[in-house]
Amino acid sequence: MRFRILISGACLLVLTTFCNNPKGTEPKNADKHLTPKQMVGVLVDIHLAEGAIRDKQNQGQPFDYYTNYYYSGIFKKHGITKEDLNQSMLYYKDNLKTLEVIYSRVVDSLSRLQGPSPKQ
């Protein structure tokens, strides 16, 4: 349960970070966006990176350096740019049912990576 709350908070953080688009300024090529399958892969990696970044920050490591380091790696791995991700987030912001399905898959993927929960 605690893991799902953490994921929900992280989802909100990602949405607010990448959807910060001033009113009236639509992204270029708004019709170009990542597929839901691509979004799942990118968002899983972003959530894992955010956890690693927070860990580094808690250890007193430079936040900006690791943020750039991890995000650059994610963009390279998936063959996308920050603009591609921003455009996709704006697209899915207007297609919330699809975004809900995407995030459900992200949570499932992260839960599988976490492993089985300890018996209570």
C-alpha positions as CSV (number, residue, x, y, z in Angstrom):
1,M,0.0,0.0,0.0
2,R,2.8,2.4,0.9
3,F,4.5,1.6,-2.4
4,R,1.4,2.6,-4.3
5,I,1.1,5.9,-2.5
6,L,4.8,6.5,-3.3
7,I,4.1,5.7,-7.0
8,S,1.0,8.0,-7.0
9,G,3.1,10.9,-5.6
10,A,5.8,10.2,-8.2
11,C,3.2,10.2,-11.0
12,L,2.0,13.6,-9.9
13,L,5.5,14.9,-9.8
14,V,6.2,13.6,-13.3
15,L,3.0,15.0,-14.7
16,T,3.5,18.5,-13.1
17,T,7.2,18.6,-14.2
18,F,6.6,17.6,-17.8
19,C,3.2,19.2,-18.3
20,N,4.3,22.7,-17.3
21,N,3.4,24.2,-20.6
22,P,2.4,27.9,-20.6
23,K,-1.2,28.4,-21.8
24,G,-1.5,29.0,-25.5
25,T,1.8,27.4,-26.4
26,E,1.1,24.0,-27.8
27,P,4.1,21.8,-28.4
28,K,5.5,21.5,-31.9
29,N,4.3,18.4,-33.7
30,A,1.6,17.8,-31.0
31,D,0.4,14.9,-33.1
32,K,3.7,13.1,-32.5
33,H,3.8,11.2,-29.3
34,L,5.2,8.1,-27.8
35,T,3.1,5.0,-27.9
36,P,1.6,3.7,-24.7
37,K,4.1,0.9,-24.7
38,Q,7.0,3.3,-25.1
39,M,5.6,5.5,-22.4
40,V,5.5,2.6,-20.0
41,G,9.1,1.9,-20.5
42,V,10.2,5.5,-20.2
43,L,8.1,6.1,-17.1
44,V,9.3,3.0,-15.4
45,D,12.9,4.1,-16.0
46,I,12.0,7.7,-14.8
47,H,10.6,6.4,-11.5
48,L,13.6,4.2,-10.9
49,A,15.9,7.1,-11.7
50,E,13.9,9.4,-9.4
51,G,14.4,6.9,-6.6
52,A,18.1,6.8,-7.3
53,I,18.3,10.6,-7.4
54,R,16.6,10.9,-4.1
55,D,19.0,8.4,-2.6
56,K,22.0,10.3,-3.9
57,Q,20.4,13.6,-2.6
58,N,20.0,12.0,0.8
59,Q,23.6,11.1,0.8
60,G,24.6,14.7,0.1
61,Q,25.4,14.1,-3.6
62,P,24.7,16.9,-6.1
63,F,21.0,16.7,-7.2
64,D,21.4,18.5,-10.5
65,Y,24.3,16.3,-11.7
66,Y,22.5,13.1,-11.0
67,T,19.2,14.3,-12.5
68,N,21.0,15.2,-15.7
69,Y,23.0,12.0,-15.7
70,Y,20.0,9.7,-15.2
71,Y,17.6,11.5,-17.5
72,S,20.2,11.7,-20.3
73,G,20.7,8.0,-20.0
74,I,16.9,7.4,-20.2
75,F,16.5,9.6,-23.2
76,K,19.5,7.8,-24.9
77,K,18.2,4.3,-24.0
78,H,14.8,5.0,-25.5
79,G,16.0,7.1,-28.4
80,I,14.0,10.1,-27.5
81,T,14.5,13.7,-26.4
82,K,13.1,15.7,-23.5
83,E,10.9,17.5,-26.0
84,D,9.5,14.1,-27.2
85,L,8.6,13.2,-23.6
86,N,7.1,16.6,-23.0
87,Q,5.0,16.4,-26.1
88,S,3.8,12.9,-25.2
89,M,2.9,14.0,-21.6
90,L,0.9,16.9,-23.0
91,Y,-0.8,14.5,-25.4
92,Y,-1.7,12.0,-22.7
93,K,-2.8,14.8,-20.4
94,D,-5.7,15.3,-22.8
95,N,-6.2,11.5,-23.0
96,L,-6.5,10.6,-19.4
97,K,-8.1,7.2,-19.8
98,T,-5.0,6.1,-21.8
99,L,-2.7,7.7,-19.3
100,E,-4.5,5.8,-16.5
101,V,-3.9,2.5,-18.4
102,I,-0.2,3.5,-18.9
103,Y,0.3,4.3,-15.2
104,S,-1.4,1.1,-14.2
105,R,1.2,-0.8,-16.3
106,V,4.0,1.3,-14.8
107,V,2.8,0.4,-11.3
108,D,2.6,-3.2,-12.2
109,S,6.1,-3.2,-13.7
110,L,7.6,-1.4,-10.7
111,S,5.8,-3.8,-8.4
112,R,7.2,-6.8,-10.2
113,L,10.7,-5.3,-10.0
114,Q,10.2,-4.7,-6.3
115,G,9.5,-8.4,-5.8
116,P,6.9,-10.1,-3.6
117,S,5.7,-8.2,-0.5
118,P,6.6,-9.6,2.8
119,K,3.7,-11.6,4.4
120,Q,2.0,-9.6,7.1
